[in-house]
Amino acid sequence: MTRSIRKSEIRDSMRIEWDVPIEMDDGVLLRADIFRPIGEGKVPAIASSGVYGKGLPFQGPPYEKLWEQMCEKYPDVPAGSTNAYQNWEVVDPEKWVPDGYAVIRIDTRGAGRSEGRMDPFTDREARDYYNCIQWVAEQDWSNGNVGLAGISYYAANQWQVAALAPPALKAICPWEGFNDIYRDAHRHGGILSTFLERWFLNQVTIVQHGLGSRGAVSPITGLQVSGDEDLSDDQLAARRGDISAEALEHEFDDQYHRDRSTDLATITVPILTAANWGGQGLHSRGAFRGFTHSSSAQKWLEVHGREHWTLFYTDYGRQLQKRFFDYFLKDGEGDWENQPPVLLQVRHPGEKFVERAEQEWPLARTEWRPLHLRPAEGRLSPEAPAEEQTRSYPALGDGLTLSTGPFEEQTELTGPLAARLWIASDTRDADIFLALRLFDPDGEEVLFHGANEPRAPISLGWLRASHRKLDAGQSEPWAPYHPHLEREMLEPGQVYPLDIEIWPTSIVIPAGYELRLTILGRDFDHGLAGGTYELGVEMRGSGFFLHDNPKDRPAELFDNTVTVLSGPEHDSFLLLPVIPEKQ
């Protein structure tokens, strides 16, 4: 058992309580670290609950290189703090406590120094979080108002617990976090992504409770990050879920996935959600849908570029978060009532961003412009072909690429995208991978620093042809929605329409540049040398969000030849969100 120390001390102008036990409704003890002002007044709390180990410092393994790179590029991140209490993807207490906040970090069940079975994203974890929020509000130093902040995992579980509506929860700030584990993470368009398997093995099991002396030691407290028990490998395996096997087993959006996803319509708490233009493959879809599909009367959307975690820690991100929480946790303090509903960092080539306030998402003035496929000519055109055109490609080869040709004038694309493709396969299924790409006047591809992938295309989309059935009630022309409840296999050689979601993006295309749409039967690869490695994967355009499990993609179905058709009877097109200048 993890020993209970509940040590309290004053350090760096904060009152800190280490390893505080919080008992759950089934008797399991979770552990929290609490940082708060030294004085006796009551303060609001910023809480986070996650699997990464509250005692594991950002500056140490496995995150030290990311910390060093961020601090080098953005010197405002480490400024004004000793950085001794920095943790991966949560707020720095030294930058919040002086402004009258308590900061609480909780190890989720089975992670770090918290007891129990590790099983990420479950409804059990959400109920635990509910209990912790209510516990925080009852402490004698609390003013009863709790807000949630954090990136990625610490954002995804905000959506989940907000749907349970704990009374003390007054505001959430999910920064790049998914809320539909099927469509956002496990199965893009029905195709299995192997990311969560790599993530679980490389970032989560390394801090599982029970590693004890085999795990890391906190440089601040001297406590074992993963508890004081030393369990065998077999014992550890028995105390955690098998996210890889479960994702492979559950091909459809069944109860397993619903229990790990959020019914956004049930959320009514104030929201500030942040998305990343380069977040294809994990979080950006959920961040946008959290804004558009939640029932909150008070909600705001911020969208940026660059790395997945960076802007959360910069002065820009921290000041935005504080203005939001000051208003909702401190009885209307500050000027948040003047915040526009949507704040965009509109993207230009060369990692240039221009800030712009908007009132809604998608933007009301969007001109939804179809570009029709002319596959025999390799073109994307405002005019559909007068006669039927076809072109075939081997699915595991370089695919089919179609171009607009140079744009005559600067054109902004900001919003969700979609494609309708009429295809035929020589097997009973087909996986369609779409990459929207930008090329300069010299024919060189312009790649962008995505949330995780350092050289990403503009956006990506995916669909398994046997999952093509649409939910008409939940679909929009720019956002097709598939129920993913069954497979409807293809008849080889027969033609079928596929409506494919392409994740939201922003790019201002200079005159002389051209768009290209690449249609593949495998993950997009930019073909350039020198890809960096993360989670054991060489980053080559799709990051580590790969679809390479042979059990999910057997060669007899997916090593095939696909034919794309377009013409009067088969109108294949790419739908673009063209944004005119504000009048």
For each residue, the residues with C-beta under 8 A, 3 or more apart:
1: 115 228 229
2: 19 29 31 113 114 115 209 227 228 229
3: 228
4: 19 21 29
5: 18 19 223
6: 17 18 19 20 21
7: 17 18 19 221
8: 15 16 17 18
9: 15 16 18
10: 13 14 15 16 38
11: 14 16
12: 82 84 85 94
13: 10 38 97 98
14: 10 11 35 36 37 38 93 94 97
15: 8 9 10 35 36 37 38
16: 8 9 10 11 33 34 35 36
17: 6 7 8 20 33 34
18: 5 6 7 8 9 33 221 223
19: 2 4 5 6 7 31 32 33 113 221 223
20: 6 17 31 32 33 34
21: 4 6 29 30 31
22: 29 30 31 32 106 131 132 135
23: 27 28 29
24: 27 28 29 30 109 116 127 128 131
25: 127 131
26:
27: 23 24
28: 23 24 109 114 115 116 128
29: 2 4 21 22 23 24 114 115
30: 21 22 24 106 107 108 109 114 115 116 128 132
31: 2 19 20 21 22 54 106 107 112 113 114
32: 19 20 22 54 104 105 106 107 132
33: 16 17 18 19 20 54 55 104 105
34: 16 17 20 102 103 104
35: 14 15 16 85 93 96 97 102 103 104
36: 14 15 16 43 97 101 102 103 141
37: 14 15 41 43 97 98 100 102
38: 10 13 14 15
39:
40: 141
41: 37 100
42: 140 141 142 143 144
43: 36 37 100 101 102 141 142 143
44: 100 101 102 142 143 145 146 147 170 325 329 330
45: 101 102 103 104 136 137 142 145 146 147 329
46: 91 96 101 102 103 104 147 148 149 325
47: 103 104 105 106 132 133 136 146 147 148
48: 90 91 104 105 106 148 149 150 154
49: 105 106 107 108 125 128 129 132 154 157
50: 89 90 106 107 108 111 150 153 154 157
51: 107 108 111 112 118 120 153 203 204 207
52: 56 87 88 89 111 112 153 203 204 207
53: 56 107 111 112 207 216 225 226
54: 31 32 33 87 105 106 107 112 113 225
55: 33 112 113 216 217 218 220 221 223 224 225
56: 52 53 60 87 88 112 207 216 218 225
57: 60 84 86 87 218 219 220
58: 63 64 66 67 83 86 87 88
59: 63 64 67 83 86
60: 56 57 63 64 216 219
61: 64 216
62: 202 203 206
63: 58 59 60 66 67 88
64: 58 59 60 61 67 68
65: 68 69
66: 58 63 69 70 309
67: 58 59 63 64 70 71 86
68: 64 65 71 72
69: 65 66 72 73
70: 66 67 73 74 77 307 309 310 313
71: 67 68 74 75 77 78
72: 68 69 75
73: 69 70 310
74: 70 71 77 310 313 314
75: 71 72 78 79
76: 79 314 315
77: 70 71 74 310 313 314
78: 71 75 81 83
79: 75 76
80: 94 95
81: 78 86 92 94 95
82: 12 85 94
83: 58 59 78 86 92 94
84: 12 57 94 220
85: 12 35 82 92 93 94 220
86: 57 58 59 67 81 83 92
87: 52 54 56 57 58 90 105
88: 52 56 58 63 309
89: 50 52 150 151 152 153 154 309 312
90: 48 50 87 105 149 150 151 154
91: 46 48 95 96 103 149 150 318 321
92: 81 83 85 86 95 96 313
93: 14 35 85 96 97 103
94: 12 14 80 81 82 83 84 85 97 98
95: 80 81 91 92 98 99 318
96: 35 46 91 92 93 99 101 103 322
97: 13 14 35 36 37 93 94 100 101 102 103
98: 13 37 94 95
99: 95 96 322
100: 37 41 43 44 97 330
101: 36 43 44 45 46 96 97 325 329
102: 34 35 36 37 43 44 45 46 97 136 141 142
103: 34 35 36 45 46 47 91 93 96 97
104: 32 33 34 35 45 46 47 48 132 136
105: 32 33 47 48 49 54 87 90
106: 22 30 31 32 47 48 49 50 54 114 129 132
107: 30 31 32 49 50 51 53 54 111 112 113 114 209
108: 30 49 50 51 111 112 114 118 120 125 128 129 157
109: 24 28 30 114 115 116 117 118 119 124 125 128
110: 114 115 116 117 118 119 208 209 239 240
111: 50 51 52 53 107 108 114 118 204 207 208 209
112: 31 51 52 53 54 55 56 107 108 207 209 225 226 227
113: 2 19 31 54 55 107 209 223 224 225 226 227
114: 2 28 29 30 31 106 107 108 109 110 111 209 227
115: 1 2 28 29 30 109 110 209 227
116: 24 28 30 109 110 209 239
117: 109 110 239 240 241
118: 51 108 109 110 111 204 205 208 209 239 240 241
119: 109 110 122 124 125 240 241
120: 51 108 125 153 200 204 241 243
121: 125 156 157 160 181 260
122: 119 125 126 241 259 260
123: 126 127 160 259 260
124: 109 119 127 128
125: 49 108 109 119 120 121 122 128 129 157 160
126: 122 123 129 130 157 160 161 163 164
127: 24 25 123 124 130 131 164
128: 24 28 30 49 108 109 124 125 131 132
129: 49 106 108 125 126 132 133 157 160 161
130: 126 127 133 134 161 164 166
131: 22 24 25 127 128 134 135
132: 22 30 32 47 49 104 106 128 129 135 136
133: 47 129 130 136 137 146 148 161 166 168 169
134: 130 131 137 138 166 167 168
135: 22 131 132 138 139
136: 45 47 102 104 132 133 139 142 146 168
137: 45 133 134 142 144 145 146 167 168
138: 134 135 142
139: 135 136 142
140: 42
141: 36 40 42 43 102
142: 42 43 44 45 102 136 137 138 139 145 146
143: 42 43 44 329
144: 42 137 168
145: 44 45 137 142 168 170 328 329 330
146: 44 45 47 133 136 137 142 166 168 169 170 329
147: 44 45 46 47 169 170 171 172 173 325 328 329
148: 46 47 48 133 154 158 161 162 169 171 172 173 174
149: 46 48 90 91 154 172 173 175 321 325
150: 48 50 89 90 91 153 154 155 158 173 174 175 177
151: 89 90 154 155 175 176 177 308 309 312
152: 89 155 156 175 176 177 282 283 308 309
153: 50 51 52 89 120 150 156 157 177
154: 48 49 50 89 90 148 149 150 151 157 158 175 177
155: 150 151 152 158 159 174 175 176 177 283 287
156: 121 152 153 159 160 174 177 178 179 283 286
157: 49 50 108 121 125 126 129 153 154 160 161 177
158: 148 150 154 155 161 162 172 173 174 177
159: 155 156 162 163 172 174 177 178 179 262 264 267 286 290
160: 121 123 125 126 129 156 157 163 164 179 262
161: 126 129 130 133 148 157 158 164 166 169
162: 148 158 159 165 169 172 262 267 269 271
163: 126 159 160 262 263 264 266 267
164: 126 127 130 160 161
165: 162 169 266 268 269
166: 130 133 134 146 161 169
167: 134 137
168: 133 134 136 137 144 145 146
169: 133 146 147 148 161 162 165 166 172 269
170: 44 145 146 147 269 270 328 329
171: 147 148 269 270 271 272 324 325 328 329
172: 147 148 149 158 159 162 169 269 270 271 272
173: 147 148 149 150 158 271 272 273 274 321 324 325
174: 148 150 155 156 158 159 177 271 273 274 287 290
175: 149 150 151 152 154 155 273 274 312 317
176: 151 152 155 274 275 276 279 283 284 287 308 451
177: 150 151 152 153 154 155 156 157 158 159 174 273 283 286 287 290
178: 156 159 181 184 185 282 283 285 286 287
179: 156 159 160 184 261 262 264 286 289 290
180: 183 184 185 261 262 285 286 289
181: 121 178 184 185 186 257 260 261
182: 185 186 187 253 257 261 484
183: 180 187 188 189 253 285 484
184: 178 179 180 181 282 283 285 286
185: 178 180 181 182 193 195 196 282
186: 181 182 192 193 196 247 250 257
187: 182 183 190 191 192 193 247 251 484
188: 183 191 193 281 462 545 547
189: 183 432 461 462 463 464 467 482 500 501
190: 187 251 462 463 464 466 467 482 484
191: 187 188 431 462 463 464 547 552 553
192: 186 187 247 248 251 547 549 552 553
193: 185 186 187 188 196 281 545 546 547
194: 197 198 244 546 547 548 549
195: 185 198 199 281 282 535 544 545 546
196: 185 186 193 199 200 243 244 247
197: 194 200 201 243 244 247
198: 194 195 201 202 535 536 537 544
199: 195 196 202 203 204 535
200: 120 196 197 203 204 205 243 244
201: 197 198 204 205
202: 62 198 199 206 535 536
203: 51 52 62 199 200 206 535
204: 51 52 111 118 120 199 200 201 207 208
205: 118 200 201 208 236 240
206: 62 202 203 211 215
207: 51 52 53 56 111 112 204 211 215 216 225 226
208: 110 111 118 204 205 211 226 236 239 240
209: 2 107 110 111 112 113 114 115 116 118 226 227 229 239
210: 226 227 229 230 231 235 236 239
211: 206 207 208 214 215 224 226 227 230 231 236
212: 215 224 226 227 228 229 230 231
213: 224 230
214: 211 226 230
215: 206 207 211 212 224 225 226 227
216: 53 55 56 60 61 207 224 225 226
217: 55 222 223 224 225
218: 55 56 57 221 222 223 224 225
219: 57 60 222
220: 55 57 84 85
221: 7 18 19 55 218
222: 217 218 219
223: 5 18 19 55 113 217 218
224: 55 113 211 212 213 215 216 217 218 227 228
225: 53 54 55 56 112 113 207 215 216 217 218
226: 53 112 113 207 208 209 210 211 212 214 215 216
227: 2 112 113 114 115 209 210 211 212 215 224
228: 1 2 3 212 224
229: 1 2 209 210 212
230: 210 211 212 213 214
231: 210 211 212 235 236 239
232: 235 236
233: 236 237
234: 237 238
235: 210 231 232 238 239
236: 205 208 210 211 231 232 233 239 240
237: 233 234 240
238: 234 235
239: 110 116 117 118 208 209 210 231 235 236
240: 110 117 118 119 205 208 236 237
241: 117 118 119 120 122 246
242: 245 246
243: 120 196 197 200 246 247
244: 194 196 197 200 247 248
245: 242 248 249
246: 241 242 243 249 250 256
247: 186 187 192 196 197 243 244 250
248: 192 244 245 549 551 552
249: 245 246
250: 186 246 247 254 256 257
251: 187 190 192 487 552
252: 257 484 485 486
253: 182 183 257 258 483 484 485
254: 250 257 258 485
255: 258 259
256: 246 250 259 260
257: 181 182 186 250 252 253 254 260 261
258: 253 254 255 261
259: 122 123 255 256
260: 121 122 123 181 256 257
261: 179 180 181 182 257 258
262: 159 160 162 163 179 180 266 267
263: 163 266
264: 159 163 179 267 289 290 293 294 295
265: 293 294 295
266: 163 165 262 263 295
267: 159 162 163 262 264 271 290 294 295 296
268: 165 294 295 296 297
269: 162 165 169 170 171 172 296
270: 170 171 172 296 298 299 324 328
271: 162 171 172 173 174 267 290 291 294 296 298 299 300
272: 171 172 173 299 300 302 320 321 324
273: 173 174 175 177 287 290 291 299 300 301 302
274: 173 174 175 176 287 301 302 303 304 311 312 317
275: 176 279 283 284 287 288 301 302 303 304 504
276: 176 279 283 284 287 303 304 305 306 308 450 451
277: 284 303 304 305 345 347 448 504 505 506 507
278: 284 305 306 448 449 450 451 452 453 456
279: 176 275 276 282 283 284 285 287 308 450 451 503
280: 284 450 456 459 460 503 545
281: 188 193 195 452 460 542 543 545
282: 152 178 184 185 195 279 451 452 545
283: 152 155 156 176 177 178 184 275 276 279 286 287 308 451
284: 176 275 276 277 278 279 280 287 288 451 503 504
285: 178 180 183 184 279 288 289 501 503 504
286: 156 159 177 178 179 180 184 283 289 290
287: 155 174 176 177 178 273 274 275 276 279 283 284 290 291 301 303
288: 275 284 285 291 292 301 361 416 504
289: 179 180 264 285 286 292 293
290: 159 174 177 179 264 267 271 273 286 287 293 294
291: 271 273 287 288 294 299 300 301 342 361
292: 288 289 361
293: 264 265 289 290
294: 264 265 267 268 271 290 291 299
295: 264 265 266 267 268
296: 267 268 269 270 271 299
297: 268
298: 270 271
299: 270 271 272 273 291 294 296 341
300: 271 272 273 291 324 339 340 341 342 343
301: 273 274 275 287 288 291 341 342 343 361
302: 272 273 274 275 320 342 343 344
303: 274 275 276 277 287 342 343 344 345 506
304: 274 275 276 277 311 345 353
305: 276 277 278 345 347 351 353 448 449
306: 276 278 310 311 351 449
307: 70 310 449 451 452
308: 151 152 176 276 279 283 451 452
309: 66 70 88 89 151 152 312 313
310: 70 73 74 77 306 307 313 314
311: 274 304 306 314 316 317
312: 89 151 175 274 309 317 318 321
313: 70 74 77 92 309 310 317 318
314: 74 76 77 310 311 317 318
315: 76 318 319
316: 311 319 320
317: 175 274 311 312 313 314 320 321
318: 91 95 312 313 314 315 321 322
319: 315 316 322 323
320: 272 302 316 317 323 324 343
321: 91 149 173 272 312 317 318 324 325
322: 96 99 318 319 325 326
323: 319 320 326 327 334 335 336 339
324: 171 173 270 272 300 320 321 327 328 336 339
325: 44 46 101 147 149 171 173 321 322 328 329 330
326: 322 323 329 330 333 334 336
327: 323 324 330 332 333 334 336 337
328: 145 147 170 171 270 324 325 336
329: 44 45 101 143 145 146 147 170 171 325 326
330: 44 100 145 325 326 327 333 334
331:
332: 327 337
333: 326 327 330
334: 323 326 327 330
335: 323 338 339
336: 323 324 326 327 328 339
337: 327 332
338: 335
339: 300 323 324 335 336 343
340: 300 343 357 358 359
341: 299 300 301 358 359 360
342: 291 300 301 302 303 357 358 359 360 361
343: 300 301 302 303 320 339 340 355 356 357 358
344: 302 303 355 356 357 358 414 506
345: 277 303 304 305 353 354 355
346: 353 354 355 356 412 414 506 508
347: 277 305 352 353 448 505 506 507 508
348: 352 353 354 507 508 510
349: 352 438 440 446 507 508 510 513
350:
351: 305 306 448 449
352: 347 348 349
353: 304 305 345 346 347 348
354: 345 346 348 508
355: 343 344 345 346
356: 343 344 346
357: 340 342 343 344
358: 340 341 342 343 344 361 363
359: 340 341 342 364
360: 341 342 363 364
361: 288 291 292 301 342 358 415
362: 366 415 416 478 577
363: 358 360 366 414 415 577 579
364: 359 360
365: 579 580 582
366: 362 363 414 415 577 578 579
367: 577 578 579 580
368: 477 478 575 576 577 578
369: 382 575 576 577 578
370: 382 573 574 575 576
371: 380 381 382 404 515 573 574 576
372: 380 381 382 383 384 385 566 571 572 573
373: 379 380 389 402 421 517 564 566 572 573 574
374: 377 378 379 380 381 385 389 402 566
375: 378 389 390 391 400 402 564 565 566 572
376: 385 389 390 391
377: 374 385 389
378: 374 375 400 401 402 403
379: 373 374 402 403 404 405
380: 371 372 373 374 402 403 404 515 516 517 574
381: 371 372 374 384 385 404
382: 369 370 371 372
383: 372
384: 372 381 566 567 568 571 573
385: 372 374 376 377 381 388 389 566 567 568
386: 567 568
387: 567 568
388: 385 565 566 567 568 569 570
389: 373 374 375 376 377 385 565 566 567
390: 375 376 563 564 565 566
391: 375 376 400 563 564
392: 561 562 563 564
393: 397 398 399 400 519 521 561 562 564
394: 397 521 560 561
395: 399 430 431 520 521 522 558 559 560 561 562
396: 521 522 558 559
397: 393 394 521
398: 393 401 520
399: 393 395 433 518 519 520 521 522
400: 375 378 391 393 518 519 520 564
401: 378 398 516 517 518 519
402: 373 374 375 378 379 380 516 517 519
403: 378 379 380 439 514 515 516
404: 371 379 380 381 407 514 515 516
405: 379 514
406: 441 511 512 513 514
407: 404 410 411 509 510 511 512 513 514 515
408: 511
409: 511
410: 407 508 509 510 511
411: 407 508 509 578
412: 346 506 507 508 509 578 579
413: 417 458 505 506 507 508 509 576 577 578 579
414: 344 346 363 366 505 506 507 577 579
415: 361 362 363 366 478 504 505 506 577 579
416: 288 362 478 479 501 502 503 504 577
417: 413 436 459 461 478 502 503 504 505 574 575 576 577
418: 461 477 478 479 480 499 500 501 502 574 575
419: 434 461 499 500 502 517 572 573 574 575
420: 497 498 499 500 571 572 573 575
421: 373 432 497 498 500 519 564 572
422: 495 496 497 498 564 565 566 570 571 572
423: 430 432 465 495 496 498 562 563 564 565
424: 490 492 493 494 495 496 562 563 565
425: 428 429 430 465 490 492 560 561 562 563
426: 492 493 560 561 562
427: 430 490 492 556 557 558 560
428: 425 466 489 490 491 492 557
429: 425 464 465 466 487 489 490 557 558 560
430: 395 423 425 427 464 465 490 521 557 558 560 562
431: 191 395 462 463 464 465 521 522 547 553 558
432: 189 421 423 462 463 464 465 498 500 519 520 521 562
433: 399 460 461 462 519 520 521 522 523 524 547
434: 419 460 461 462 500 502 517 518 519 520
435: 457 459 460 517 518 520 524 541
436: 417 457 458 459 460 461 502 505 515 516 517 574
437: 445 457 458 515 516 517 518
438: 349 445 446 457 458 507 509 513 514 515 516
439: 403 443 444 445 446 513 514 515 516
440: 349 443 444 445 446 512 513
441: 406 512 513
442:
443: 439 440
444: 439 440
445: 437 438 439 440 457 526
446: 349 438 439 440 513
447: 455 456 457 526 541
448: 277 278 305 347 351 455 456 457 458
449: 278 305 306 307 351 453 454 455 456
450: 276 278 279 280 453 454 456 543
451: 176 276 278 279 282 283 284 307 308 543
452: 278 281 282 307 308 534 539 543 544 545
453: 278 449 450 456 539 541 542 543
454: 449 450 532 539
455: 447 448 449 526 528 531 539 540 541
456: 278 280 447 448 449 450 453 541 542 543
457: 435 436 437 438 445 447 448 460 524 526 541
458: 413 436 437 438 448 505 507 515
459: 280 417 435 436 502 503 504 505
460: 280 281 433 434 435 436 457 502 503 524 542
461: 189 417 418 419 433 434 436 500 501 502 503
462: 188 189 190 191 431 432 433 434 500 547
463: 189 190 191 431 432 467 468 482 498 499 500 501
464: 189 190 191 429 430 431 432 467 468
465: 423 425 429 430 431 432 468 490 496 498
466: 190 428 429 487 488 489 490
467: 189 190 463 464 482 484 487 488
468: 463 464 465 482 488 496 497 498 499
469: 482 483 485 486 488
470: 475 480 481 482 483 499
471: 474 475 481 482 483
472: 475
473:
474: 471 481
475: 470 471 472 479 480 481 499
476: 479 480 481
477: 368 418 575
478: 362 368 415 416 417 418 575 577
479: 416 418 475 476 501
480: 418 470 475 476 499 500 501
481: 470 471 474 475 476 501
482: 189 190 463 467 468 469 470 471
483: 253 469 470 471
484: 182 183 187 190 252 253 467
485: 252 253 254 469
486: 252 469
487: 251 429 466 467
488: 466 467 468 469
489: 428 429 466
490: 424 425 427 428 429 430 465 466 494 496
491: 428 494
492: 424 425 426 427 428
493: 424 426
494: 424 490 491
495: 422 423 424 565 570
496: 422 423 424 465 468 490
497: 420 421 422 468 570
498: 420 421 422 423 432 463 465 468
499: 418 419 420 463 468 470 475 480
500: 189 418 419 420 421 432 434 461 462 463 480
501: 189 285 416 418 461 463 479 480 481
502: 416 417 418 419 434 436 459 460 461 505
503: 279 280 284 285 416 417 459 460 461
504: 275 277 284 285 288 415 416 417 459
505: 277 347 413 414 415 417 436 458 459 502
506: 277 303 344 346 347 412 413 414 415
507: 277 347 348 349 412 413 414 438 458
508: 346 347 348 349 354 410 411 412 413
509: 407 410 411 412 413 438 513 515
510: 348 349 407 410 513
511: 406 407 408 409 410
512: 406 407 440 441
513: 349 406 407 438 439 440 441 446 509 510
514: 403 404 405 406 407 438 439
515: 371 380 403 404 407 436 437 438 439 458 509
516: 380 401 402 403 404 436 437 438 439
517: 373 380 401 402 419 434 435 436 437 574
518: 399 400 401 434 435 437 524
519: 393 399 400 401 402 421 432 433 434 562 564
520: 395 398 399 400 432 433 434 435 523 524
521: 393 394 395 396 397 399 430 431 432 433 558 560 562
522: 395 396 399 431 433 525 547
523: 433 520 541 542 546 547 548
524: 433 435 457 460 518 520 541 542
525: 522 540 541 542
526: 445 447 455 457 540 541
527: 540
528: 455 531 540
529:
530:
531: 455 528 538 539 540
532: 454 538 539
533: 536 537 538 539
534: 452 537 539 543 544
535: 195 198 199 202 203 544
536: 198 202 533
537: 198 533 534 543 544 546
538: 531 532 533
539: 452 453 454 455 531 532 533 534 543 544
540: 455 525 526 527 528 531
541: 435 447 453 455 456 457 523 524 525 526
542: 281 453 456 460 523 524 525 545 546
543: 281 450 451 452 453 456 534 537 539
544: 195 198 452 534 535 537 539
545: 188 193 195 280 281 282 452 542
546: 193 194 195 523 537 542
547: 188 191 192 193 194 431 433 462 522 523 552 553
548: 194 523 553
549: 192 194 248 552 553
550: 553 554 555
551: 248 554
552: 191 192 248 251 547 549
553: 191 192 431 547 548 549 550 557 558
554: 550 551 557 558
555: 550 558 559
556: 427 559
557: 427 428 429 430 553 554 560
558: 395 396 427 429 430 431 521 553 554 555
559: 395 396 555 556
560: 394 395 425 426 427 429 430 521 557
561: 392 393 394 395 425 426
562: 392 393 395 423 424 425 426 430 432 519 521
563: 390 391 392 423 424 425
564: 373 375 390 391 392 393 400 421 422 423 519 572
565: 375 388 389 390 422 423 424 495 570 572
566: 372 373 374 375 384 385 388 389 390 422 570 571 572 573
567: 384 385 386 387 388 389 570 571
568: 384 385 386 387 388 571
569: 388
570: 388 422 495 497 565 566 567
571: 372 384 420 422 566 567 568
572: 372 373 375 419 420 421 422 564 565 566
573: 370 371 372 373 384 419 420 566
574: 370 371 373 380 417 418 419 436 517
575: 368 369 370 417 418 419 420 477 478
576: 368 369 370 371 413 417
577: 362 363 366 367 368 369 413 414 415 416 417 478
578: 366 367 368 369 411 412 413
579: 363 365 366 367 412 413 414 415
580: 365 367
581:
582: 365
583:
